[in-house]
């Protein structure tokens, strides 16, 4: 029996194939958003413009979303865009980096464009205290051209030629027919990356077999959040208040002591004057 993940890939491939047979361009993106606890979402977006809709008017109805939902993806199906085109957005949540790795593998398949992509999260002491480190590794490479988007069973029946023939008939190269982009949003500060853009981390993946290294590392310093900073400021303020209070008390005590000493000195001076028989004293 064909697995749910394979059926999901088959539904996505159906959209790709329909557009390619219409001799038009399609753009697909895989977006990975990671939270600090290692959970997040994988979003797959496939978009075609008005020209595609004109060439394949039944495209929206040809894409079945039931298998996608059975495979754990949420989607509203194929929807119209503001420019007259259509798009389908698929969202799959994950609870751990290991689950994210499995989801990305199911999207790509064994021979797809995302090869050995792994997301890792490690917590431990760092140079500035406790920290959490995220690492993405893997490669983006399309070894079999447009056939990489097909299911093995589909290729066994139809061969790889439907893709290549449709693109060749349109006078297009695979890169002109399909655009594929991986975007990853890692939490914290990015220490190193091979991405072409960092907001979010972005890798265009060519379809001509050129490998793209997918490597990034980010660090989240625990205890450096807003509440931690506020607690530190409050502690410093408390210490400063205590020090100021001690200084103020010391100044008050010293002032009182000086006044008492002056009063004693004045009383002693008056007493000495009276003992010497000074007229003012007798008066």
Secondary structure, DSSP 8 states (H G I E B T S, - for coil): ---HHHHHHHHHHHHHHHHHHTT--EEEEEEEEE-TTS-EEEEEEEEE-HHHHHH-TTHHHH---HHHHHTT-B---EEE-TTS-EEEEEEEEESSHHHHHHHHHHHH-TTSSEEEEEEEEEEEEETTEEEEEEEEEEEE--TTGGGGGS-HHHHHHH-SHHHHHHHHHTT--HHHHEEEEEEEE-SSEEEEE--SEETTEEEE--SSS--EE--EEEEEETT-SHHHHHHHHHHHHHHHHHHHHHHHHHHHHHHHHHHHHHHHHHHHHHHHHHHTT-HHHH-
